[in-house]
């Protein structure tokens, strides 16, 4: 009994194609421990990921 392989409807559905400039990438930085604590607390209080909080803060800071 065959279970895998290429067939119609198999595999993960393709979603929207995101432009390269909007794709998310990993970026490591070093920041003081107190900022990490503040970021974690803000993440819990606002129920947002830490990445979203940093992204929004950078956009606001850069006027985007």
CHARMM-style PDB file with segment names, atoms N, HN, CA, C and O in Angstrom:
ATOM      1  N   UNK     1       0.842  -1.176   0.000  1.00  0.00      PROA
ATOM      2  CA  UNK     1       0.000   0.000   0.000  1.00  0.00      PROA
ATOM      3  C   UNK     1       0.892   1.245   0.000  1.00  0.00      PROA
ATOM      4  O   UNK     1       1.687   1.438   0.919  1.00  0.00      PROA
ATOM      5  N   UNK     2       0.765   2.066  -1.001  1.00  0.00      PROA
ATOM      6  HN  UNK     2       0.118   1.909  -1.748  1.00  0.00      PROA
ATOM      7  CA  UNK     2       1.564   3.278  -1.140  1.00  0.00      PROA
ATOM      8  C   UNK     2       0.982   4.388  -0.271  1.00  0.00      PROA
ATOM      9  O   UNK     2      -0.231   4.593  -0.249  1.00  0.00      PROA
ATOM     10  N   UNK     3       1.848   5.101   0.443  1.00  0.00      PROA
ATOM     11  HN  UNK     3       2.834   4.934   0.425  1.00  0.00      PROA
ATOM     12  CA  UNK     3       1.361   6.155   1.341  1.00  0.00      PROA
ATOM     13  C   UNK     3       1.904   7.537   1.016  1.00  0.00      PROA
ATOM     14  O   UNK     3       1.252   8.534   1.326  1.00  0.00      PROA
ATOM     15  N   UNK     4       3.053   7.625   0.414  1.00  0.00      PROA
ATOM     16  HN  UNK     4       3.583   6.816   0.163  1.00  0.00      PROA
ATOM     17  CA  UNK     4       3.660   8.932   0.202  1.00  0.00      PROA
ATOM     18  C   UNK     4       3.838   9.243  -1.255  1.00  0.00      PROA
ATOM     19  O   UNK     4       3.212   8.642  -2.129  1.00  0.00      PROA
ATOM     20  N   UNK     5       4.701  10.189  -1.495  1.00  0.00      PROA
ATOM     21  HN  UNK     5       5.209  10.677  -0.786  1.00  0.00      PROA
ATOM     22  CA  UNK     5       5.035  10.506  -2.873  1.00  0.00      PROA
ATOM     23  C   UNK     5       4.253  11.682  -3.415  1.00  0.00      PROA
ATOM     24  O   UNK     5       3.374  12.233  -2.753  1.00  0.00      PROA
ATOM     25  N   UNK     6       4.594  12.049  -4.631  1.00  0.00      PROA
ATOM     26  HN  UNK     6       5.308  11.601  -5.169  1.00  0.00      PROA
ATOM     27  CA  UNK     6       3.987  13.194  -5.290  1.00  0.00      PROA
ATOM     28  C   UNK     6       2.607  12.810  -5.817  1.00  0.00      PROA
ATOM     29  O   UNK     6       2.468  11.864  -6.593  1.00  0.00      PROA
ATOM     30  N   UNK     7       1.618  13.536  -5.397  1.00  0.00      PROA
ATOM     31  HN  UNK     7       1.731  14.304  -4.766  1.00  0.00      PROA
ATOM     32  CA  UNK     7       0.262  13.304  -5.878  1.00  0.00      PROA
ATOM     33  C   UNK     7      -0.537  14.588  -5.701  1.00  0.00      PROA
ATOM     34  O   UNK     7      -0.146  15.462  -4.926  1.00  0.00      PROA
ATOM     35  N   UNK     8      -1.617  14.704  -6.391  1.00  0.00      PROA
ATOM     36  HN  UNK     8      -1.934  13.995  -7.020  1.00  0.00      PROA
ATOM     37  CA  UNK     8      -2.446  15.897  -6.322  1.00  0.00      PROA
ATOM     38  C   UNK     8      -2.961  16.087  -4.886  1.00  0.00      PROA
ATOM     39  O   UNK     8      -3.482  15.158  -4.268  1.00  0.00      PROA
ATOM     40  N   UNK     9      -2.801  17.299  -4.382  1.00  0.00      PROA
ATOM     41  HN  UNK     9      -2.377  18.053  -4.884  1.00  0.00      PROA
ATOM     42  CA  UNK     9      -3.286  17.620  -3.042  1.00  0.00      PROA
ATOM     43  C   UNK     9      -2.336  17.249  -1.917  1.00  0.00      PROA
ATOM     44  O   UNK     9      -2.650  17.488  -0.751  1.00  0.00      PROA
ATOM     45  N   UNK    10      -1.183  16.672  -2.231  1.00  0.00      PROA
ATOM     46  HN  UNK    10      -0.928  16.478  -3.179  1.00  0.00      PROA
ATOM     47  CA  UNK    10      -0.231  16.271  -1.196  1.00  0.00      PROA
ATOM     48  C   UNK    10       0.661  17.439  -0.803  1.00  0.00      PROA
ATOM     49  O   UNK    10       0.913  18.342  -1.601  1.00  0.00      PROA
ATOM     50  N   UNK    11       1.127  17.409   0.416  1.00  0.00      PROA
ATOM     51  HN  UNK    11       0.922  16.676   1.064  1.00  0.00      PROA
ATOM     52  CA  UNK    11       2.093  18.406   0.879  1.00  0.00      PROA
ATOM     53  C   UNK    11       1.444  19.622   1.493  1.00  0.00      PROA
ATOM     54  O   UNK    11       0.220  19.734   1.567  1.00  0.00      PROA
ATOM     55  N   UNK    12       2.285  20.520   1.928  1.00  0.00      PROA
ATOM     56  HN  UNK    12       3.279  20.429   1.868  1.00  0.00      PROA
ATOM     57  CA  UNK    12       1.837  21.746   2.576  1.00  0.00      PROA
ATOM     58  C   UNK    12       1.277  22.699   1.537  1.00  0.00      PROA
ATOM     59  O   UNK    12       1.891  22.911   0.492  1.00  0.00      PROA
ATOM     60  N   UNK    13       0.101  23.284   1.820  1.00  0.00      PROA
ATOM     61  HN  UNK    13      -0.398  23.112   2.669  1.00  0.00      PROA
ATOM     62  CA  UNK    13      -0.461  24.233   0.857  1.00  0.00      PROA
ATOM     63  C   UNK    13       0.405  25.483   0.742  1.00  0.00      PROA
ATOM     64  O   UNK    13       0.964  25.958   1.730  1.00  0.00      PROA
ATOM     65  N   UNK    14       0.506  25.995  -0.447  1.00  0.00      PROA
ATOM     66  HN  UNK    14       0.052  25.609  -1.250  1.00  0.00      PROA
ATOM     67  CA  UNK    14       1.290  27.208  -0.666  1.00  0.00      PROA
ATOM     68  C   UNK    14       0.486  28.409  -0.241  1.00  0.00      PROA
ATOM     69  O   UNK    14      -0.676  28.555  -0.621  1.00  0.00      PROA
ATOM     70  N   UNK    15       1.087  29.256   0.529  1.00  0.00      PROA
ATOM     71  HN  UNK    15       2.031  29.138   0.838  1.00  0.00      PROA
ATOM     72  CA  UNK    15       0.434  30.470   0.983  1.00  0.00      PROA
ATOM     73  C   UNK    15       0.776  31.631   0.073  1.00  0.00      PROA
ATOM     74  O   UNK    15       1.171  31.445  -1.078  1.00  0.00      PROA
ATOM     75  N   UNK    16       0.620  32.825   0.605  1.00  0.00      PROA
ATOM     76  HN  UNK    16       0.299  32.976   1.540  1.00  0.00      PROA
ATOM     77  CA  UNK    16       0.974  34.020  -0.152  1.00  0.00      PROA
ATOM     78  C   UNK    16       2.487  34.092  -0.319  1.00  0.00      PROA
ATOM     79  O   UNK    16       3.237  33.665   0.559  1.00  0.00      PROA
ATOM     80  N   UNK    17       2.916  34.618  -1.420  1.00  0.00      PROA
ATOM     81  HN  UNK    17       2.307  34.964  -2.133  1.00  0.00      PROA
ATOM     82  CA  UNK    17       4.345  34.825  -1.641  1.00  0.00      PROA
ATOM     83  C   UNK    17       4.697  36.182  -1.046  1.00  0.00      PROA
ATOM     84  O   UNK    17       4.172  37.215  -1.461  1.00  0.00      PROA
ATOM     85  N   UNK    18       5.598  36.159  -0.065  1.00  0.00      PROA
ATOM     86  HN  UNK    18       6.025  35.320   0.272  1.00  0.00      PROA
ATOM     87  CA  UNK    18       5.987  37.390   0.632  1.00  0.00      PROA
ATOM     88  C   UNK    18       7.225  37.967  -0.056  1.00  0.00      PROA
ATOM     89  O   UNK    18       8.190  37.241  -0.295  1.00  0.00      PROA
ATOM     90  N   UNK    19       7.207  39.265  -0.377  1.00  0.00      PROA
ATOM     91  HN  UNK    19       6.423  39.854  -0.183  1.00  0.00      PROA
ATOM     92  CA  UNK    19       8.391  39.874  -1.005  1.00  0.00      PROA
ATOM     93  C   UNK    19       9.616  39.735  -0.095  1.00  0.00      PROA
ATOM     94  O   UNK    19       9.492  39.758   1.130  1.00  0.00      PROA
ATOM     95  N   UNK    20      10.762  39.595  -0.684  1.00  0.00      PROA
ATOM     96  HN  UNK    20      10.862  39.576  -1.679  1.00  0.00      PROA
ATOM     97  CA  UNK    20      12.009  39.404   0.063  1.00  0.00      PROA
ATOM     98  C   UNK    20      12.222  40.516   1.091  1.00  0.00      PROA
ATOM     99  O   UNK    20      12.710  40.256   2.191  1.00  0.00      PROA
ATOM    100  N   UNK    21      11.859  41.750   0.741  1.00  0.00      PROA
ATOM    101  HN  UNK    21      11.463  41.961  -0.152  1.00  0.00      PROA
ATOM    102  CA  UNK    21      12.094  42.874   1.656  1.00  0.00      PROA
ATOM    103  C   UNK    21      11.222  42.811   2.906  1.00  0.00      PROA
ATOM    104  O   UNK    21      11.537  43.463   3.901  1.00  0.00      PROA
ATOM    105  N   UNK    22      10.130  42.040   2.878  1.00  0.00      PROA
ATOM    106  HN  UNK    22       9.874  41.510   2.069  1.00  0.00      PROA
ATOM    107  CA  UNK    22       9.234  41.942   4.031  1.00  0.00      PROA
ATOM    108  C   UNK    22       9.385  40.627   4.802  1.00  0.00      PROA
ATOM    109  O   UNK    22       8.744  40.436   5.835  1.00  0.00      PROA
ATOM    110  N   UNK    23      10.228  39.726   4.304  1.00  0.00      PROA
ATOM    111  HN  UNK    23      10.749  39.880   3.465  1.00  0.00      PROA
ATOM    112  CA  UNK    23      10.438  38.465   5.004  1.00  0.00      PROA
ATOM    113  C   UNK    23      11.198  38.702   6.294  1.00  0.00      PROA
ATOM    114  O   UNK    23      12.059  39.578   6.370  1.00  0.00      PROA
ATOM    115  N   UNK    24      10.878  37.925   7.290  1.00  0.00      PROA
ATOM    116  HN  UNK    24      10.179  37.213   7.228  1.00  0.00      PROA
ATOM    117  CA  UNK    24      11.536  38.059   8.591  1.00  0.00      PROA
ATOM    118  C   UNK    24      12.823  37.259   8.600  1.00  0.00      PROA
ATOM    119  O   UNK    24      12.894  36.159   8.052  1.00  0.00      PROA
ATOM    120  N   UNK    25      13.842  37.829   9.232  1.00  0.00      PROA
ATOM    121  HN  UNK    25      13.784  38.722   9.677  1.00  0.00      PROA
ATOM    122  CA  UNK    25      15.147  37.183   9.346  1.00  0.00      PROA
ATOM    123  C   UNK    25      15.598  37.277  10.794  1.00  0.00      PROA
ATOM    124  O   UNK    25      15.201  38.186  11.524  1.00  0.00      PROA
ATOM    125  N   UNK    26      16.430  36.330  11.199  1.00  0.00      PROA
ATOM    126  HN  UNK    26      16.752  35.592  10.606  1.00  0.00      PROA
ATOM    127  CA  UNK    26      16.980  36.364  12.550  1.00  0.00      PROA
ATOM    128  C   UNK    26      18.076  37.413  12.620  1.00  0.00      PROA
ATOM    129  O   UNK    26      18.830  37.617  11.669  1.00  0.00      PROA
ATOM    130  N   UNK    27      18.145  38.080  13.782  1.00  0.00      PROA
ATOM    131  HN  UNK    27      17.532  37.914  14.554  1.00  0.00      PROA
ATOM    132  CA  UNK    27      19.129  39.131  13.980  1.00  0.00      PROA
ATOM    133  C   UNK    27      19.473  39.146  15.462  1.00  0.00      PROA
ATOM    134  O   UNK    27      18.616  39.455  16.289  1.00  0.00      PROA
ATOM    135  N   UNK    28      20.697  38.820  15.807  1.00  0.00      PROA
ATOM    136  HN  UNK    28      21.393  38.568  15.134  1.00  0.00      PROA
ATOM    137  CA  UNK    28      21.104  38.736  17.214  1.00  0.00      PROA
ATOM    138  C   UNK    28      21.806  40.017  17.635  1.00  0.00      PROA
ATOM    139  O   UNK    28      22.615  40.576  16.894  1.00  0.00      PROA
ATOM    140  N   UNK    29      21.481  40.468  18.835  1.00  0.00      PROA
ATOM    141  HN  UNK    29      20.824  40.015  19.437  1.00  0.00      PROA
ATOM    142  CA  UNK    29      22.120  41.663  19.397  1.00  0.00      PROA
ATOM    143  C   UNK    29      22.393  41.429  20.877  1.00  0.00      PROA
ATOM    144  O   UNK    29      21.852  40.512  21.494  1.00  0.00      PROA
ATOM    145  N   UNK    30      23.233  42.269  21.416  1.00  0.00      PROA
ATOM    146  HN  UNK    30      23.673  43.014  20.914  1.00  0.00      PROA
ATOM    147  CA  UNK    30      23.481  42.246  22.859  1.00  0.00      PROA
ATOM    148  C   UNK    30      22.904  43.527  23.439  1.00  0.00      PROA
ATOM    149  O   UNK    30      23.223  44.630  22.996  1.00  0.00      PROA
ATOM    150  N   UNK    31      22.045  43.356  24.445  1.00  0.00      PROA
ATOM    151  HN  UNK    31      21.786  42.460  24.805  1.00  0.00      PROA
ATOM    152  CA  UNK    31      21.462  44.511  25.136  1.00  0.00      PROA
ATOM    153  C   UNK    31      21.564  44.260  26.635  1.00  0.00      PROA
ATOM    154  O   UNK    31      21.699  43.113  27.062  1.00  0.00      PROA
ATOM    155  N   UNK    32      21.502  45.308  27.430  1.00  0.00      PROA
ATOM    156  HN  UNK    32      21.392  46.239  27.083  1.00  0.00      PROA
ATOM    157  CA  UNK    32      21.607  45.138  28.880  1.00  0.00      PROA
ATOM    158  C   UNK    32      20.477  44.259  29.440  1.00  0.00      PROA
ATOM    159  O   UNK    32      19.372  44.213  28.901  1.00  0.00      PROA
ATOM    160  N   UNK    33      20.795  43.572  30.528  1.00  0.00      PROA
ATOM    161  HN  UNK    33      21.693  43.610  30.966  1.00  0.00      PROA
ATOM    162  CA  UNK    33      19.850  42.632  31.149  1.00  0.00      PROA
ATOM    163  C   UNK    33      18.542  43.317  31.554  1.00  0.00      PROA
ATOM    164  O   UNK    33      17.477  42.707  31.457  1.00  0.00      PROA
ATOM    165  N   UNK    34      18.605  44.578  32.007  1.00  0.00      PROA
ATOM    166  HN  UNK    34      19.470  45.073  32.086  1.00  0.00      PROA
ATOM    167  CA  UNK    34      17.376  45.249  32.431  1.00  0.00      PROA
ATOM    168  C   UNK    34      16.426  45.477  31.255  1.00  0.00      PROA
ATOM    169  O   UNK    34      15.208  45.462  31.432  1.00  0.00      PROA
ATOM    170  N   UNK    35      16.978  45.688  30.047  1.00  0.00      PROA
ATOM    171  HN  UNK    35      17.967  45.700  29.903  1.00  0.00      PROA
ATOM    172  CA  UNK    35      16.126  45.845  28.874  1.00  0.00      PROA
ATOM    173  C   UNK    35      15.458  44.526  28.497  1.00  0.00      PROA
ATOM    174  O   UNK    35      14.315  44.509  28.040  1.00  0.00      PROA
ATOM    175  N   UNK    36      16.169  43.437  28.689  1.00  0.00      PROA
ATOM    176  HN  UNK    36      17.097  43.450  29.061  1.00  0.00      PROA
ATOM    177  CA  UNK    36      15.581  42.127  28.416  1.00  0.00      PROA
ATOM    178  C   UNK    36      14.429  41.869  29.380  1.00  0.00      PROA
ATOM    179  O   UNK    36      13.375  41.384  28.970  1.00  0.00      PROA
ATOM    180  N   UNK    37      14.623  42.192  30.662  1.00  0.00      PROA
ATOM    181  HN  UNK    37      15.479  42.587  30.995  1.00  0.00      PROA
ATOM    182  CA  UNK    37      13.537  42.026  31.645  1.00  0.00      PROA
ATOM    183  C   UNK    37      12.337  42.879  31.273  1.00  0.00      PROA
ATOM    184  O   UNK    37      11.199  42.413  31.338  1.00  0.00      PROA
ATOM    185  N   UNK    38      12.581  44.138  30.879  1.00  0.00      PROA
ATOM    186  HN  UNK    38      13.505  44.517  30.825  1.00  0.00      PROA
ATOM    187  CA  UNK    38      11.479  45.018  30.475  1.00  0.00      PROA
ATOM    188  C   UNK    38      10.760  44.481  29.245  1.00  0.00      PROA
ATOM    189  O   UNK    38       9.533  44.536  29.163  1.00  0.00      PROA
ATOM    190  N   UNK    39      11.513  43.972  28.305  1.00  0.00      PROA
ATOM    191  HN  UNK    39      12.510  43.927  28.372  1.00  0.00      PROA
ATOM    192  CA  UNK    39      10.930  43.415  27.086  1.00  0.00      PROA
ATOM    193  C   UNK    39      10.061  42.202  27.407  1.00  0.00      PROA
ATOM    194  O   UNK    39       8.964  42.065  26.865  1.00  0.00      PROA
ATOM    195  N   UNK    40      10.541  41.325  28.282  1.00  0.00      PROA
ATOM    196  HN  UNK    40      11.432  41.437  28.723  1.00  0.00      PROA
ATOM    197  CA  UNK    40       9.766  40.147  28.674  1.00  0.00      PROA
ATOM    198  C   UNK    40       8.483  40.550  29.398  1.00  0.00      PROA
ATOM    199  O   UNK    40       7.422  39.977  29.151  1.00  0.00      PROA
ATOM    200  N   UNK    41       8.581  41.535  30.294  1.00  0.00      PROA
ATOM    201  HN  UNK    41       9.443  42.000  30.495  1.00  0.00      PROA
ATOM    202  CA  UNK    41       7.384  42.000  31.014  1.00  0.00      PROA
ATOM    203  C   UNK    41       6.382  42.625  30.047  1.00  0.00      PROA
ATOM    204  O   UNK    41       5.182  42.373  30.148  1.00  0.00      PROA
ATOM    205  N   UNK    42       6.868  43.436  29.116  1.00  0.00      PROA
ATOM    206  HN  UNK    42       7.843  43.641  29.034  1.00  0.00      PROA
ATOM    207  CA  UNK    42       5.985  44.066  28.132  1.00  0.00      PROA
ATOM    208  C   UNK    42       5.320  43.004  27.261  1.00  0.00      PROA
ATOM    209  O   UNK    42       4.152  43.139  26.895  1.00  0.00      PROA
ATOM    210  N   UNK    43       6.051  41.966  26.935  1.00  0.00      PROA
ATOM    211  HN  UNK    43       7.000  41.857  27.232  1.00  0.00      PROA
ATOM    212  CA  UNK    43       5.514  40.886  26.115  1.00  0.00      PROA
ATOM    213  C   UNK    43       4.355  40.192  26.832  1.00  0.00      PROA
ATOM    214  O   UNK    43       3.330  39.888  26.222  1.00  0.00      PROA
ATOM    215  N   UNK    44       4.525  39.950  28.108  1.00  0.00      PROA
ATOM    216  HN  UNK    44       5.357  40.196  28.604  1.00  0.00      PROA
ATOM    217  CA  UNK    44       3.465  39.302  28.900  1.00  0.00      PROA
ATOM    218  C   UNK    44       2.273  40.237  29.058  1.00  0.00      PROA
ATOM    219  O   UNK    44       1.131  39.823  28.861  1.00  0.00      PROA
ATOM    220  N   UNK    45       2.527  41.489  29.411  1.00  0.00      PROA
ATOM    221  HN  UNK    45       3.455  41.826  29.571  1.00  0.00      PROA
ATOM    222  CA  UNK    45       1.444  42.454  29.651  1.00  0.00      PROA
ATOM    223  C   UNK    45       0.629  42.750  28.394  1.00  0.00      PROA
ATOM    224  O   UNK    45      -0.593  42.878  28.461  1.00  0.00      PROA
ATOM    225  N   UNK    46       1.295  42.855  27.263  1.00  0.00      PROA
ATOM    226  HN  UNK    46       2.288  42.751  27.209  1.00  0.00      PROA
ATOM    227  CA  UNK    46       0.609  43.216  26.019  1.00  0.00      PROA
ATOM    228  C   UNK    46       0.172  41.996  25.209  1.00  0.00      PROA
ATOM    229  O   UNK    46      -0.504  42.131  24.189  1.00  0.00      PROA
ATOM    230  N   UNK    47       0.559  40.816  25.666  1.00  0.00      PROA
ATOM    231  HN  UNK    47       1.108  40.706  26.494  1.00  0.00      PROA
ATOM    232  CA  UNK    47       0.250  39.561  24.977  1.00  0.00      PROA
ATOM    233  C   UNK    47       0.705  39.602  23.515  1.00  0.00      PROA
ATOM    234  O   UNK    47      -0.021  39.211  22.601  1.00  0.00      PROA
ATOM    235  N   UNK    48       1.929  40.089  23.333  1.00  0.00      PROA
ATOM    236  HN  UNK    48       2.519  40.406  24.075  1.00  0.00      PROA
ATOM    237  CA  UNK    48       2.571  40.131  22.018  1.00  0.00      PROA
ATOM    238  C   UNK    48       3.917  39.432  22.128  1.00  0.00      PROA
ATOM    239  O   UNK    48       4.478  39.317  23.218  1.00  0.00      PROA
ATOM    240  N   UNK    49       4.426  38.971  21.008  1.00  0.00      PROA
ATOM    241  HN  UNK    49       3.970  39.064  20.123  1.00  0.00      PROA
ATOM    242  CA  UNK    49       5.758  38.370  21.031  1.00  0.00      PROA
ATOM    243  C   UNK    49       6.799  39.471  21.250  1.00  0.00      PROA
ATOM    244  O   UNK    49       6.563  40.644  20.959  1.00  0.00      PROA
ATOM    245  N   UNK    50       7.935  39.065  21.762  1.00  0.00      PROA
ATOM    246  HN  UNK    50       8.127  38.112  21.999  1.00  0.00      PROA
ATOM    247  CA  UNK    50       9.013  40.019  21.979  1.00  0.00      PROA
ATOM    248  C   UNK    50       9.469  40.613  20.649  1.00  0.00      PROA
ATOM    249  O   UNK    50       9.818  41.792  20.580  1.00  0.00      PROA
ATOM    250  N   UNK    51       9.466  39.812  19.613  1.00  0.00      PROA
ATOM    251  HN  UNK    51       9.183  38.855  19.669  1.00  0.00      PROA
ATOM    252  CA  UNK    51       9.852  40.300  18.291  1.00  0.00      PROA
ATOM    253  C   UNK    51       8.923  41.393  17.793  1.00  0.00      PROA
ATOM    254  O   UNK    51       9.374  42.386  17.222  1.00  0.00      PROA
ATOM    255  N   UNK    52       7.609  41.210  18.011  1.00  0.00      PROA
ATOM    256  HN  UNK    52       7.242  40.404  18.476  1.00  0.00      PROA
ATOM    257  CA  UNK    52       6.640  42.228  17.587  1.00  0.00      PROA
ATOM    258  C   UNK    52       6.854  43.531  18.343  1.00  0.00      PROA
ATOM    259  O   UNK    52       6.762  44.612  17.760  1.00  0.00      PROA
ATOM    260  N   UNK    53       7.138  43.434  19.627  1.00  0.00      PROA
ATOM    261  HN  UNK    53       7.212  42.556  20.101  1.00  0.00      PROA
ATOM    262  CA  UNK    53       7.351  44.646  20.429  1.00  0.00      PROA
ATOM    263  C   UNK    53       8.588  45.387  19.927  1.00  0.00      PROA
ATOM    264  O   UNK    53       8.561  46.609  19.777  1.00  0.00      PROA
ATOM    265  N   UNK    54       9.662  44.662  19.669  1.00  0.00      PROA
ATOM    266  HN  UNK    54       9.684  43.669  19.791  1.00  0.00      PROA
ATOM    267  CA  UNK    54      10.886  45.292  19.164  1.00  0.00      PROA
ATOM    268  C   UNK    54      10.632  45.887  17.789  1.00  0.00      PROA
ATOM    269  O   UNK    54      11.068  47.003  17.505  1.00  0.00      PROA
ATOM    270  N   UNK    55       9.930  45.153  16.932  1.00  0.00      PROA
ATOM    271  HN  UNK    55       9.576  44.246  17.163  1.00  0.00      PROA
ATOM    272  CA  UNK    55       9.639  45.649  15.585  1.00  0.00      PROA
ATOM    273  C   UNK    55       8.834  46.950  15.638  1.00  0.00      PROA
ATOM    274  O   UNK    55       9.153  47.912  14.940  1.00  0.00      PROA
ATOM    275  N   UNK    56       7.803  46.974  16.460  1.00  0.00      PROA
ATOM    276  HN  UNK    56       7.543  46.193  17.028  1.00  0.00      PROA
ATOM    277  CA  UNK    56       6.979  48.192  16.577  1.00  0.00      PROA
ATOM    278  C   UNK    56       7.782  49.355  17.140  1.00  0.00      PROA
ATOM    279  O   UNK    56       7.641  50.487  16.676  1.00  0.00      PROA
ATOM    280  N   UNK    57       8.628  49.089  18.141  1.00  0.00      PROA
ATOM    281  HN  UNK    57       8.743  48.170  18.517  1.00  0.00      PROA
ATOM    282  CA  UNK    57       9.444  50.157  18.732  1.00  0.00      PROA
ATOM    283  C   UNK    57      10.422  50.717  17.707  1.00  0.00      PROA
ATOM    284  O   UNK    57      10.619  51.930  17.635  1.00  0.00      PROA
ATOM    285  N   UNK    58      11.037  49.839  16.912  1.00  0.00      PROA
ATOM    286  HN  UNK    58      10.877  48.853  16.971  1.00  0.00      PROA
ATOM    287  CA  UNK    58      11.969  50.318  15.886  1.00  0.00      PROA
ATOM    288  C   UNK    58      11.261  51.119  14.810  1.00  0.00      PROA
ATOM    289  O   UNK    58      11.771  52.147  14.365  1.00  0.00      PROA
ATOM    290  N   UNK    59      10.088  50.657  14.387  1.00  0.00      PROA
ATOM    291  HN  UNK    59       9.674  49.822  14.749  1.00  0.00      PROA
ATOM    292  CA  UNK    59       9.333  51.405  13.379  1.00  0.00      PROA
ATOM    293  C   UNK    59       8.956  52.784  13.888  1.00  0.00      PROA
ATOM    294  O   UNK    59       9.043  53.772  13.159  1.00  0.00      PROA
ATOM    295  N   UNK    60       8.535  52.845  15.152  1.00  0.00      PROA
ATOM    296  HN  UNK    60       8.464  52.043  15.744  1.00  0.00      PROA
ATOM    297  CA  UNK    60       8.153  54.134  15.725  1.00  0.00      PROA
ATOM    298  C   UNK    60       9.387  55.048  15.830  1.00  0.00      PROA
ATOM    299  O   UNK    60       9.318  56.231  15.498  1.00  0.00      PROA
ATOM    300  N   UNK    61      10.503  54.492  16.291  1.00  0.00      PROA
ATOM    301  HN  UNK    61      10.559  53.530  16.560  1.00  0.00      PROA
ATOM    302  CA  UNK    61      11.743  55.255  16.451  1.00  0.00      PROA
ATOM    303  C   UNK    61      12.246  55.788  15.106  1.00  0.00      PROA
ATOM    304  O   UNK    61      12.721  56.920  15.013  1.00  0.00      PROA
ATOM    305  N   UNK    62      12.135  54.954  14.067  1.00  0.00      PROA
ATOM    306  HN  UNK    62      11.750  54.034  14.143  1.00  0.00      PROA
ATOM    307  CA  UNK    62      12.634  55.341  12.751  1.00  0.00      PROA
ATOM    308  C   UNK    62      11.589  56.109  11.923  1.00  0.00      PROA
ATOM    309  O   UNK    62      11.883  56.564  10.818  1.00  0.00      PROA
ATOM    310  N   UNK    63      10.393  56.249  12.453  1.00  0.00      PROA
ATOM    311  HN  UNK    63      10.153  55.879  13.351  1.00  0.00      PROA
ATOM    312  CA  UNK    63       9.338  56.996  11.756  1.00  0.00      PROA
ATOM    313  C   UNK    63       8.799  56.290  10.546  1.00  0.00      PROA
ATOM    314  O   UNK    63       8.469  56.933   9.549  1.00  0.00      PROA
ATOM    315  N   UNK    64       8.699  54.973  10.606  1.00  0.00      PROA
ATOM    316  HN  UNK    64       8.966  54.450  11.416  1.00  0.00      PROA
ATOM    317  CA  UNK    64       8.197  54.184   9.471  1.00  0.00      PROA
ATOM    318  C   UNK    64       6.725  53.861   9.648  1.00  0.00      PROA
ATOM    319  OT1 UNK    64       6.130  53.205   8.794  1.00  0.00      PROA
TER     320      UNK     64
END
